[in-house]
Amino acid sequence: MRITDWVAAKDPEYLALRRAVRAAIVTPICLLLTAEVIGDPVMATFSAFASIGLLILVDIPGPMRQRIVSYVALGGACSVLVCLATLLSGNVWLATISMAVVGFGVVFAGVLSSVLAASTTTLLLAWILPVSTKASAADIPARVSGWALGSALAILAVALIWPAGSSDPLRHQAGEACRRIAVRLRAQAVAAMNRSSAAARTEDPDSAAAAQAVMNKLKGTFRRTPYRPTTLSTSGRAMVRMIDELDWVSVVADQYGSAVKHAPAVADVAAVWDAAADVLDRCADVLGLPPDADSRAARTALDAALERLDAAMHVVRHSATIRSQLVFTSCEPSFRGQELSYAVRQVGRNVALVAAAEARSFVDQLLGRTPDMQSSLGVARFRARSHFDVRSVWLHNSLRSAAALAVAVFVATQLGVQHSFWVVLGVLSVLRSTALNTGQSAVRGLLGTVVGFVVGGAILLGIGTNTVVLWVLLPFALLAAGFAPAAISFLVGQAAFTLVVVMLLNIIHPAGWQVGLIRVEDVAIGCLVSLAVGLVFWPRGAATALGAALSAAYRSSAHYLSRAVDANLTGRGGAAIAEKATALADFGRLDDAFRQFLAERGAKHVPLAEASSLVTGTVALRLSADAVVDLWHDVDGAKDLGNADREVVASAQQIERWYDSLAESLSLDGHMPPDPISGKQIGEDRWAAALAADTVPGTEMSAVRVIWTADHLDAARRLQPKLAEAARTAAESRGAWLT
C-alpha cells in the first residue's frame, strides 16, 4: 500500500494531517524569530506552545471568515489568561486555587457552545503554562508577546496553508442523497397515477438503483471514518442525525413506494409522495449552498415545501378516513404516506437547522444560541443552570478536571519538580472520563513518554548540543505529534509529543538528554494525580454518559408512546403531556452527552455510526408518539371499539417493555440488547380480529384511527432490528476496549 493510500485510510479529508503540516511549518518559524533573532527564551517558549495550542490542540470548523474570527478571539482570550496566570504564579496557594477555579470554569463553559468545548484544551494550556512556572509582573510582556506572536502566525497558517474546505465532508453527499431520493419518490407518484398500462405503473429501476447507490455511498463514508467526520456544533450534530433520517426515508420508498398505486385515494397519496419529493429537492438546494452564502431564500422555499407536505398529508388522512375499509392493506398506503411525511419533515427541519445555525453571528455561536432561541445570554444562563445537576456529565468532568489540575500544581510545587508545568500537562494529557480509562491512558501516556524519551535521548546522545540537527528534525516530530493522536494512537502521539518537548527545550535551553528524563518523571507524577482524582470523583465519561443518557431517553420516549396510545384510545387519564415533557428533557440531556462524545478527540471506543443511529432512534420513537397524539387530538378515544383498543394498548405496553430492555443494555456493561419482536408477537392478527368483531356502522372513523395507531406501533417495532444491531455492536466494542 502506498503511503498516500495509508494516510487517506487513516485520515479521511486529511483533517489531522492539515493540522500537523501547519504546526510543522509555523512552530519552527516561531522559535527562529524568538530564540535566534530576538534572543528571548521566555518569548520562545510561549510562542512555540501558542502555535501548538492553536494548530494541534484545537480545530474550529466553519466558513473561513467565521473560523478566523474564532481563532482571533481564542488567541486574545489566551493572552489574557497568560497575563493573569503570571500575576498569580508567585504564590503557591494562589496558583493552586486559581488553577481549580479556571480549570472548572473553562471545562464547564463547554456546555454553552461547541466553540468553547472545542477550545477547552488550548484555553487550559494558556493558564497551565504560566501559572505553574513562577514569574513576576516584569515577565508579562515577554510571555504575552510570545503567545501573541505564536497565535498570529498560527491564524495566518489556518488561512493560507492548505486551508480546509468550509463545508462538512458529508454535506455534499447528503444533498445528493436528497436529490436522488426525491427523483425516486416523484417517479413512484407518476407511476401510480399512470393508469394506461401495468408496465407504465412500474417504478423505473434506474431511479431506484441511483437513489440506493448514493444512500449506500453516504452511509459508507460515514461508517469508514474512524473519528468524527462532522463537528460537534449544532449544524454538525444535525448532519449526523440526518443520515439516519434519510435512511428512514429511503427504506419507506424502497419497501412501500409500490403500494401507492393500491391506495383507495391514489391521487391523494401520490400527492404526499410528490410533496415529500419537493421538500427533499429544497433540502438539496440548501445543502448545496456554501455555508457562508445567504441561504434565506432557499430556507423560505424549504419552509413553503414543508407547509405543502403538511397540507397534502391532511388531505390524505381525511380521504383515507372517508374511504376506509377494515382491511390493513387498503389503509397501509395512506399510513405509509403519513410515515413518509414525518420522516421527510424531520429531514427538512434538520436541514433548516443546519442553514440557520451556520448563519448565526459569532457571539450567538460562542454563547450557544440555537436558531429557535431569542436571547443568547438567556440560553447561556439556562444551559448553565440546567447542568448544575448531579446527573450532568459536564459538571462531573468540570469538577474532576479542576481538582486534578489544582492538585497537580500544588504537588509539583511542593515536590520541587524542575519543570513543574509538565506535571500539570501530564494531567491534562491523560485526564479522561472514567477512572478505568484514566488508568489505561496513564499507562499509555507513560509508555509513550518513555518511547519519546528513548528516541529523543538517543538523538541527543548522538548529536550532543548541536542544535542544527534538532532544527532539522523538529518539523518531522511536529508532523508526528499532530497526526498520530487522531489517526494512529494515543501512545504514538504521546511519544511524538514528548520528542517535540525534548527538542524544543534543548533548542531553547540546550541541556542534553536530561530534559527527557525530567519529562518522564514529571508526567509520571501527573498521571498518578490524574488517576487518583478520577477514582475519587464521579467515574462517568463521555461514552458512559452517552449510554446513560440513551437509556433514559429510550425509557421516557417508550413510556410516552405507550401512554399516548393508552390515553388517546381509551380516554383514560387525560393527555400524555407530562410524559412528552419528560421525553423532551431527556433528549436535551442526550444531545448534550452526544456533544461531549463528539468532542473527545481520536478514535471512538463506541463506533460513531452506531452511536448516531441510537441517538436518532430516540427521535423516531418520540415522533411516533407525537403522531399518535396528533391523530387523536380531536377525538375522545375509541370507546366504541373496546376489544380493539385493549389489544393495541397491550401491544404498546409490550413494545415499551422491549425498549426498557434495550435501555438496560445501553446503561449496564455485560447486558446485551434483546432480540427484536415480530409482528405476530405484538398481536397484529389480534388487532384485525378485534376490529372485525367490534366495528359496526358508524364506527368506521374510529377503526381507521385504531389501525393507524397500530401502524405507528409497528413503525416503532420495525426500528428494533437496527437499534438492536447498533446496541450490540456498541456493547461489543466497549467490551473489547475495556478488556
MIMI-434356 format. One record per residue (C-alpha): z negated, y, x; residue number from 0; residue in one letter. Coordinates in steps of 0.02 Angstrom, whole numbers. Layout:
<recs>
> Z;Y;X;NUM;A
...
</recs>
This chain:
<recs>
> 0;0;0;0;M
> 46;172;66;1;R
> -93;298;95;2;I
> -19;413;-38;3;T
> -22;273;-167;4;D
> -202;233;-122;5;W
> -255;415;-139;6;V
> -163;431;-305;7;A
> -251;275;-371;8;A
> -422;335;-314;9;K
> -400;518;-361;10;D
> -283;549;-510;11;P
> -222;729;-517;12;E
> -291;747;-338;13;Y
> -444;842;-401;14;L
> -560;783;-261;15;A
> -425;798;-128;16;L
> -390;978;-178;17;R
> -572;1024;-153;18;R
> -580;932;12;19;A
> -422;1014;82;20;V
> -484;1187;37;21;R
> -653;1155;119;22;A
> -569;1083;275;23;A
> -473;1246;294;24;I
> -599;1377;239;25;V
> -763;1316;317;26;T
> -695;1315;496;27;P
> -624;1490;467;28;I
> -796;1549;409;29;C
> -875;1476;566;30;L
> -742;1551;678;31;L
> -766;1726;607;32;L
> -956;1724;606;33;T
> -1005;1615;754;34;A
> -865;1659;876;35;E
> -801;1832;825;36;V
> -960;1913;755;37;I
> -1079;1802;852;38;G
> -1216;1789;719;39;D
> -1283;1610;698;40;P
> -1378;1653;538;41;V
> -1224;1727;458;42;M
> -1125;1575;517;43;A
> -1246;1453;434;44;T
> -1243;1542;267;45;F
> -1056;1572;264;46;S
> -1021;1389;303;47;A
> -1135;1325;165;48;F
> -1070;1454;42;49;A
> -894;1389;67;50;S
> -953;1208;48;51;I
> -1054;1254;-107;52;G
> -909;1338;-196;53;L
> -771;1221;-140;54;L
> -850;1048;-139;55;I
> -1005;1055;-249;56;L
> -926;1141;-399;57;V
> -758;1131;-487;58;D
> -736;1256;-628;59;I
> -583;1218;-736;60;P
> -476;1327;-847;61;G
> -340;1459;-827;62;P
> -334;1538;-655;63;M
> -392;1709;-714;64;R
> -546;1638;-801;65;Q
> -577;1522;-656;66;R
> -578;1665;-530;67;I
> -696;1767;-640;68;V
> -814;1618;-650;69;S
> -810;1592;-461;70;Y
> -841;1777;-428;71;V
> -989;1775;-548;72;A
> -1056;1618;-465;73;L
> -1039;1692;-291;74;G
> -1126;1851;-346;75;G
> -1269;1756;-429;76;A
> -1292;1650;-273;77;C
> -1300;1806;-164;78;S
> -1441;1874;-273;79;V
> -1534;1708;-258;80;L
> -1514;1710;-69;81;V
> -1590;1884;-61;82;C
> -1739;1842;-173;83;L
> -1772;1674;-90;84;A
> -1776;1754;82;85;T
> -1911;1875;25;86;L
> -2019;1729;-36;87;L
> -1989;1612;110;88;S
> -2128;1683;219;89;G
> -2270;1613;113;90;N
> -2278;1426;82;91;V
> -2358;1443;-89;92;W
> -2235;1575;-148;93;L
> -2092;1468;-83;94;A
> -2158;1312;-171;95;T
> -2195;1395;-338;96;I
> -2032;1492;-339;97;S
> -1938;1331;-300;98;M
> -2016;1249;-453;99;A
> -1976;1398;-565;100;V
> -1798;1421;-505;101;V
> -1765;1234;-499;102;G
> -1819;1216;-681;103;F
> -1725;1370;-738;104;G
> -1561;1326;-653;105;V
> -1559;1146;-714;106;V
> -1616;1188;-890;107;F
> -1488;1329;-903;108;A
> -1354;1194;-900;109;G
> -1393;1161;-1083;110;V
> -1320;1329;-1129;111;L
> -1143;1302;-1068;112;S
> -1027;1195;-965;113;S
> -1002;1337;-840;114;V
> -1187;1338;-797;115;L
> -1200;1148;-799;116;A
> -1055;1132;-677;117;A
> -1131;1263;-561;118;S
> -1306;1189;-551;119;T
> -1294;1111;-377;120;T
> -1218;1266;-298;121;T
> -1349;1380;-376;122;L
> -1488;1266;-314;123;L
> -1412;1264;-140;124;L
> -1412;1455;-137;125;A
> -1601;1452;-166;126;W
> -1647;1298;-63;127;I
> -1561;1355;97;128;L
> -1654;1522;117;129;P
> -1822;1479;36;130;V
> -1851;1326;146;131;S
> -1818;1419;310;132;T
> -1943;1557;348;133;K
> -1872;1731;374;134;A
> -1915;1913;349;135;S
> -1832;2050;248;136;A
> -1738;2100;405;137;A
> -1638;1939;393;138;D
> -1574;1975;217;139;I
> -1417;2071;270;140;P
> -1357;1931;384;141;A
> -1393;1797;256;142;R
> -1317;1888;107;143;V
> -1165;1947;203;144;S
> -1137;1771;268;145;G
> -1146;1699;92;146;W
> -1033;1837;25;147;A
> -903;1805;160;148;L
> -902;1618;129;149;G
> -890;1647;-59;150;S
> -747;1771;-42;151;A
> -644;1654;68;152;L
> -682;1508;-48;153;A
> -621;1607;-200;154;I
> -461;1654;-109;155;L
> -436;1470;-68;156;A
> -457;1420;-251;157;V
> -322;1544;-299;158;A
> -200;1516;-155;159;L
> -223;1343;-78;160;I
> -150;1203;-184;161;W
> -209;1279;-349;162;P
> -245;1152;-484;163;A
> -149;1157;-647;164;G
> -229;1263;-781;165;S
> -211;1132;-917;166;S
> -310;973;-944;167;D
> -223;821;-867;168;P
> -217;737;-1039;169;L
> -163;890;-1137;170;R
> 25;864;-1120;171;H
> 15;680;-1164;172;Q
> -95;715;-1315;173;A
> 32;842;-1377;174;G
> 173;719;-1352;175;E
> 74;587;-1448;176;A
> 50;708;-1593;177;C
> 236;743;-1596;178;R
> 290;561;-1591;179;R
> 166;505;-1723;180;I
> 223;649;-1834;181;A
> 403;589;-1819;182;V
> 347;415;-1869;183;R
> 246;473;-2019;184;L
> 390;580;-2080;185;R
> 510;434;-2060;186;A
> 394;322;-2162;187;Q
> 386;452;-2301;188;A
> 576;468;-2304;189;V
> 597;279;-2306;190;A
> 476;263;-2451;191;A
> 568;393;-2555;192;M
> 741;321;-2521;193;N
> 775;205;-2668;194;R
> 957;170;-2628;195;S
> 930;3;-2542;196;S
> 797;-109;-2469;197;A
> 866;-79;-2294;198;A
> 851;109;-2315;199;A
> 668;88;-2363;200;R
> 631;3;-2197;201;T
> 548;105;-2059;202;E
> 654;149;-1909;203;D
> 593;32;-1770;204;P
> 640;159;-1635;205;D
> 520;291;-1702;206;S
> 383;160;-1716;207;A
> 411;100;-1539;208;A
> 417;277;-1468;209;A
> 254;325;-1555;210;A
> 166;168;-1495;211;Q
> 231;190;-1317;212;A
> 167;368;-1299;213;V
> -1;319;-1376;214;M
> -17;175;-1253;215;N
> 26;293;-1110;216;K
> -108;416;-1166;217;L
> -242;282;-1179;218;K
> -187;203;-1015;219;G
> -201;368;-921;220;T
> -373;396;-993;221;F
> -437;222;-951;222;R
> -365;217;-775;223;R
> -458;372;-722;224;T
> -614;315;-626;225;P
> -707;477;-660;226;Y
> -692;612;-789;227;R
> -511;664;-819;228;P
> -568;808;-928;229;T
> -705;936;-908;230;T
> -875;944;-988;231;L
> -825;1104;-1078;232;S
> -810;1122;-1266;233;T
> -621;1103;-1259;234;S
> -635;958;-1135;235;G
> -753;860;-1247;236;R
> -640;893;-1396;237;A
> -495;820;-1296;238;M
> -597;664;-1259;239;V
> -635;638;-1443;240;R
> -456;674;-1493;241;M
> -391;520;-1401;242;I
> -484;401;-1515;243;D
> -441;504;-1668;244;E
> -255;497;-1626;245;L
> -276;310;-1603;246;D
> -352;303;-1778;247;W
> -200;394;-1850;248;V
> -83;279;-1754;249;S
> -169;124;-1824;250;V
> -153;189;-2003;251;V
> 32;224;-1975;252;A
> 59;55;-1895;253;D
> -35;-53;-2020;254;Q
> -15;42;-2183;255;Y
> 139;151;-2168;256;G
> 249;23;-2254;257;S
> 129;21;-2403;258;A
> 181;196;-2455;259;V
> 333;134;-2549;260;K
> 223;18;-2653;261;H
> 113;158;-2719;262;A
> 119;189;-2907;263;P
> 138;375;-2868;264;A
> 251;352;-2718;265;V
> 309;534;-2713;266;A
> 130;599;-2706;267;D
> 76;477;-2570;268;V
> 234;513;-2470;269;A
> 191;699;-2482;270;A
> 24;662;-2397;271;V
> 117;572;-2256;272;W
> 235;721;-2239;273;D
> 92;848;-2240;274;A
> 0;747;-2109;275;A
> 156;747;-2001;276;A
> 165;937;-2018;277;D
> -16;953;-1959;278;V
> 20;844;-1807;279;L
> 176;947;-1766;280;D
> 72;1105;-1770;281;R
> -58;1018;-1660;282;C
> 79;979;-1534;283;A
> 131;1163;-1538;284;D
> -45;1220;-1497;285;V
> -69;1091;-1359;286;L
> 99;1138;-1284;287;G
> 43;1317;-1254;288;L
> -35;1364;-1087;289;P
> -223;1387;-1105;290;P
> -212;1572;-1064;291;D
> -74;1606;-1192;292;A
> -106;1695;-1357;293;D
> -118;1546;-1475;294;S
> -169;1641;-1632;295;R
> -2;1618;-1719;296;A
> 1;1432;-1681;297;A
> -179;1413;-1741;298;R
> -137;1506;-1902;299;T
> 8;1386;-1932;300;A
> -109;1240;-1898;301;L
> -236;1307;-2025;302;D
> -98;1326;-2154;303;A
> -39;1148;-2122;304;A
> -217;1083;-2145;305;L
> -227;1175;-2312;306;E
> -63;1094;-2368;307;R
> -133;925;-2318;308;L
> -289;956;-2424;309;D
> -182;1009;-2571;310;A
> -71;855;-2555;311;A
> -224;742;-2547;312;M
> -296;823;-2704;313;H
> -135;784;-2796;314;V
> -128;602;-2739;315;V
> -310;575;-2786;316;R
> -280;646;-2960;317;H
> -120;547;-2987;318;S
> -199;385;-2924;319;A
> -341;406;-3047;320;T
> -224;435;-3193;321;I
> -107;291;-3148;322;R
> -248;173;-3096;323;S
> -235;-14;-3114;324;Q
> -378;-131;-3074;325;L
> -288;-211;-2930;326;V
> -332;-173;-2749;327;F
> -152;-173;-2688;328;T
> -99;-39;-2810;329;S
> -240;78;-2759;330;C
> -229;42;-2573;331;E
> -82;158;-2529;332;P
> -168;306;-2610;333;S
> -329;265;-2518;334;F
> -235;249;-2354;335;R
> -169;423;-2388;336;G
> -348;482;-2400;337;Q
> -395;391;-2240;338;E
> -244;464;-2152;339;L
> -286;639;-2212;340;S
> -465;627;-2147;341;Y
> -408;564;-1978;342;A
> -270;694;-1959;343;V
> -387;831;-2019;344;R
> -509;782;-1882;345;Q
> -370;790;-1751;346;V
> -318;960;-1817;347;G
> -494;1027;-1812;348;R
> -517;968;-1633;349;N
> -352;1047;-1579;350;V
> -404;1210;-1662;351;A
> -571;1196;-1571;352;L
> -480;1171;-1405;353;V
> -375;1327;-1432;354;A
> -519;1434;-1493;355;A
> -633;1377;-1352;356;A
> -503;1421;-1222;357;E
> -482;1594;-1298;358;A
> -667;1638;-1277;359;R
> -722;1777;-1162;360;S
> -813;1737;-1001;361;F
> -979;1794;-1075;362;V
> -956;1680;-1225;363;D
> -915;1534;-1111;364;Q
> -1063;1572;-998;365;L
> -1186;1578;-1144;366;L
> -1107;1428;-1230;367;G
> -1047;1514;-1388;368;R
> -939;1396;-1489;369;T
> -793;1468;-1589;370;P
> -886;1445;-1755;371;D
> -1041;1542;-1699;372;M
> -1064;1729;-1723;373;Q
> -1181;1779;-1582;374;S
> -1179;1721;-1402;375;S
> -1362;1767;-1372;376;L
> -1410;1686;-1537;377;G
> -1326;1524;-1485;378;V
> -1412;1529;-1315;379;A
> -1582;1554;-1396;380;R
> -1551;1416;-1522;381;F
> -1498;1290;-1389;382;R
> -1643;1334;-1275;383;A
> -1769;1315;-1416;384;R
> -1694;1153;-1479;385;S
> -1712;1073;-1307;386;H
> -1896;1114;-1286;387;F
> -1923;943;-1361;388;D
> -1996;785;-1285;389;V
> -1834;692;-1329;390;R
> -1722;814;-1235;391;S
> -1639;743;-1079;392;V
> -1612;920;-1015;393;W
> -1799;956;-1023;394;L
> -1839;791;-936;395;H
> -1714;821;-795;396;N
> -1765;1004;-776;397;S
> -1949;962;-756;398;L
> -1914;818;-638;399;R
> -1795;919;-530;400;S
> -1914;1066;-522;401;A
> -2059;954;-470;402;A
> -1957;858;-341;403;A
> -1886;1013;-259;404;L
> -2054;1104;-257;405;A
> -2144;954;-183;406;V
> -2006;937;-53;407;A
> -2026;1118;1;408;V
> -2214;1100;14;409;F
> -2208;933;107;410;V
> -2076;993;229;411;A
> -2176;1149;267;412;T
> -2341;1057;289;413;Q
> -2266;922;399;414;L
> -2182;1049;509;415;G
> -2012;968;498;416;V
> -1893;1059;614;417;Q
> -1756;1085;486;418;H
> -1858;1089;327;419;S
> -1718;1137;210;420;F
> -1637;968;244;421;W
> -1786;885;164;422;V
> -1751;983;6;423;V
> -1566;948;18;424;L
> -1610;765;35;425;G
> -1698;775;-132;426;V
> -1551;867;-207;427;L
> -1428;737;-141;428;S
> -1517;584;-208;429;V
> -1606;652;-362;430;L
> -1533;554;-507;431;R
> -1578;520;-686;432;S
> -1687;364;-685;433;T
> -1819;301;-566;434;A
> -1715;146;-529;435;L
> -1560;248;-498;436;N
> -1657;366;-386;437;T
> -1712;215;-285;438;G
> -1535;150;-267;439;Q
> -1471;323;-222;440;S
> -1611;343;-96;441;A
> -1560;182;-9;442;V
> -1378;233;-12;443;R
> -1422;408;46;444;G
> -1521;342;194;445;L
> -1387;214;238;446;L
> -1254;348;227;447;G
> -1358;465;333;448;T
> -1385;330;465;449;V
> -1199;291;469;450;V
> -1157;475;484;451;G
> -1286;498;619;452;F
> -1223;347;718;453;V
> -1044;410;709;454;V
> -1096;588;747;455;G
> -1213;534;885;456;G
> -1077;431;965;457;A
> -960;580;961;458;I
> -1092;695;1035;459;L
> -1138;570;1170;460;L
> -955;560;1218;461;G
> -920;746;1222;462;I
> -1092;818;1265;463;G
> -1098;1002;1220;464;T
> -909;1025;1222;465;N
> -885;1113;1055;466;T
> -694;1113;1066;467;V
> -686;932;1010;468;V
> -809;970;870;469;L
> -695;1109;809;470;W
> -550;987;805;471;V
> -647;851;713;472;L
> -738;963;589;473;L
> -591;983;466;474;P
> -571;793;456;475;F
> -757;770;424;476;A
> -748;902;286;477;L
> -599;810;209;478;L
> -701;652;202;479;A
> -857;740;135;480;A
> -757;820;-6;481;G
> -651;669;-52;482;F
> -767;520;-30;483;A
> -908;552;-158;484;P
> -790;560;-308;485;A
> -653;440;-253;486;A
> -740;311;-142;487;I
> -930;301;-150;488;S
> -1091;400;-135;489;F
> -1136;309;27;490;L
> -973;357;114;491;V
> -989;534;50;492;G
> -1166;548;116;493;Q
> -1111;482;285;494;A
> -970;608;293;495;A
> -1085;750;238;496;F
> -1211;702;373;497;T
> -1072;704;501;498;L
> -1021;878;441;499;V
> -1201;939;457;500;V
> -1217;869;634;501;V
> -1056;954;685;502;M
> -1099;1120;601;503;L
> -1270;1133;681;504;L
> -1202;1085;852;505;N
> -1064;1215;839;506;I
> -1189;1350;789;507;I
> -1335;1288;897;508;H
> -1273;1159;1025;509;P
> -1412;1029;1042;510;A
> -1328;859;1054;511;G
> -1369;701;961;512;W
> -1549;752;924;513;Q
> -1487;851;773;514;V
> -1430;691;690;515;G
> -1598;607;720;516;L
> -1688;753;639;517;I
> -1568;742;493;518;R
> -1613;558;464;519;V
> -1799;597;470;520;E
> -1784;745;351;521;D
> -1675;657;222;522;V
> -1790;505;226;523;A
> -1936;617;178;524;I
> -1830;697;42;525;G
> -1780;527;-28;526;C
> -1961;469;-36;527;L
> -2013;628;-126;528;V
> -1870;609;-250;529;S
> -1913;428;-286;530;L
> -2097;467;-312;531;A
> -2063;610;-432;532;V
> -1933;508;-525;533;G
> -2063;371;-554;534;L
> -2193;494;-618;535;V
> -2083;593;-737;536;F
> -1980;532;-884;537;W
> -1862;396;-819;538;P
> -1715;444;-930;539;R
> -1544;475;-858;540;G
> -1376;534;-921;541;A
> -1312;359;-958;542;A
> -1481;303;-1026;543;T
> -1499;460;-1132;544;A
> -1321;439;-1195;545;L
> -1365;263;-1253;546;G
> -1522;326;-1342;547;A
> -1425;469;-1423;548;A
> -1287;350;-1478;549;L
> -1418;234;-1552;550;S
> -1498;374;-1652;551;A
> -1329;440;-1710;552;A
> -1269;269;-1770;553;Y
> -1432;235;-1862;554;R
> -1431;402;-1952;555;S
> -1243;400;-1989;556;S
> -1250;223;-2058;557;A
> -1401;268;-2163;558;H
> -1310;423;-2226;559;Y
> -1161;314;-2278;560;L
> -1272;185;-2365;561;S
> -1373;321;-2451;562;R
> -1214;413;-2504;563;A
> -1147;254;-2585;564;V
> -1311;215;-2672;565;D
> -1345;392;-2733;566;A
> -1169;427;-2794;567;N
> -1129;261;-2876;568;L
> -1296;237;-2962;569;T
> -1354;416;-2980;570;G
> -1524;368;-2909;571;R
> -1624;490;-2806;572;G
> -1502;636;-2802;573;G
> -1378;682;-2666;574;A
> -1391;623;-2485;575;A
> -1419;800;-2418;576;I
> -1566;759;-2306;577;A
> -1477;608;-2232;578;E
> -1324;713;-2192;579;K
> -1431;845;-2106;580;A
> -1515;711;-2001;581;T
> -1346;636;-1954;582;A
> -1279;806;-1902;583;L
> -1435;844;-1798;584;A
> -1423;676;-1710;585;D
> -1240;707;-1673;586;F
> -1286;876;-1598;587;G
> -1405;789;-1478;588;R
> -1273;657;-1444;589;L
> -1147;791;-1398;590;D
> -1272;867;-1275;591;D
> -1307;696;-1199;592;A
> -1120;665;-1184;593;F
> -1100;832;-1096;594;R
> -1237;782;-972;595;Q
> -1148;616;-947;596;F
> -984;705;-910;597;L
> -1074;824;-792;598;A
> -1125;684;-674;599;E
> -1006;682;-528;600;R
> -922;523;-467;601;G
> -884;357;-549;602;A
> -968;319;-714;603;K
> -1085;170;-724;604;H
> -1039;160;-908;605;V
> -848;172;-920;606;P
> -793;341;-987;607;L
> -665;267;-1108;608;A
> -796;156;-1190;609;E
> -923;297;-1196;610;A
> -800;413;-1283;611;S
> -750;277;-1407;612;S
> -932;253;-1454;613;L
> -958;441;-1475;614;V
> -804;457;-1585;615;T
> -861;307;-1689;616;G
> -1012;405;-1750;617;T
> -894;542;-1810;618;V
> -786;418;-1906;619;A
> -939;340;-1986;620;L
> -1005;509;-2040;621;R
> -834;558;-2108;622;L
> -833;401;-2215;623;S
> -999;456;-2290;624;A
> -932;633;-2317;625;D
> -780;558;-2405;626;A
> -891;458;-2523;627;V
> -993;614;-2565;628;V
> -833;713;-2593;629;D
> -762;576;-2703;630;L
> -909;578;-2824;631;W
> -961;760;-2814;632;H
> -911;798;-2996;633;D
> -959;629;-3072;634;V
> -1130;566;-3125;635;D
> -1117;394;-3044;636;G
> -1036;234;-3106;637;A
> -1169;187;-3230;638;K
> -1040;106;-3344;639;D
> -995;-19;-3206;640;L
> -1167;-92;-3171;641;G
> -1117;-253;-3084;642;N
> -982;-171;-2980;643;A
> -1093;-32;-2915;644;D
> -1229;-157;-2867;645;R
> -1105;-260;-2767;646;E
> -1037;-109;-2674;647;V
> -1213;-42;-2640;648;V
> -1262;-213;-2571;649;A
> -1110;-210;-2457;650;S
> -1158;-35;-2397;651;A
> -1331;-98;-2352;652;Q
> -1255;-245;-2257;653;Q
> -1145;-126;-2158;654;I
> -1296;-17;-2121;655;E
> -1389;-168;-2052;656;R
> -1241;-207;-1937;657;W
> -1241;-30;-1868;658;Y
> -1429;-39;-1844;659;D
> -1399;-194;-1736;660;S
> -1265;-101;-1640;661;L
> -1386;44;-1614;662;A
> -1515;-77;-1544;663;E
> -1390;-145;-1418;664;S
> -1350;32;-1360;665;L
> -1531;82;-1328;666;S
> -1604;-79;-1256;667;L
> -1548;-168;-1098;668;D
> -1511;-352;-1122;669;G
> -1461;-336;-1305;670;H
> -1279;-371;-1340;671;M
> -1192;-297;-1493;672;P
> -1173;-406;-1649;673;P
> -1010;-490;-1696;674;D
> -905;-389;-1819;675;P
> -918;-442;-2000;676;I
> -767;-492;-2104;677;S
> -708;-428;-2271;678;G
> -770;-585;-2356;679;K
> -941;-563;-2280;680;Q
> -963;-391;-2360;681;I
> -905;-459;-2529;682;G
> -728;-394;-2558;683;E
> -698;-538;-2680;684;D
> -859;-495;-2773;685;R
> -803;-313;-2791;686;W
> -642;-365;-2877;687;A
> -728;-492;-2988;688;A
> -862;-369;-3041;689;A
> -735;-233;-3078;690;L
> -628;-353;-3181;691;A
> -781;-404;-3283;692;A
> -854;-229;-3305;693;D
> -701;-122;-3337;694;T
> -662;-82;-3517;695;V
> -552;54;-3592;696;P
> -621;223;-3545;697;G
> -698;169;-3380;698;T
> -539;166;-3275;699;E
> -578;328;-3182;700;M
> -747;262;-3126;701;S
> -665;99;-3075;702;A
> -542;189;-2961;703;V
> -684;285;-2879;704;R
> -779;123;-2851;705;V
> -625;46;-2771;706;I
> -603;195;-2657;707;W
> -788;194;-2613;708;T
> -772;11;-2567;709;A
> -620;54;-2462;710;D
> -720;185;-2368;711;H
> -847;49;-2331;712;L
> -706;-63;-2274;713;D
> -648;76;-2157;714;A
> -823;78;-2082;715;A
> -812;-111;-2065;716;R
> -642;-102;-1980;717;R
> -718;11;-1846;718;L
> -834;-130;-1794;719;Q
> -720;-236;-1680;720;P
> -675;-86;-1571;721;K
> -854;-22;-1565;722;L
> -925;-195;-1527;723;A
> -800;-216;-1385;724;E
> -841;-44;-1313;725;A
> -1029;-77;-1326;726;A
> -1010;-248;-1245;727;R
> -909;-175;-1100;728;T
> -1037;-36;-1078;729;A
> -1181;-161;-1079;730;A
> -1095;-274;-953;731;E
> -1052;-127;-839;732;S
> -1230;-61;-850;733;R
> -1299;-234;-812;734;G
> -1183;-260;-664;735;A
> -1233;-91;-594;736;W
> -1419;-123;-616;737;L
> -1407;-292;-529;738;T
</recs>
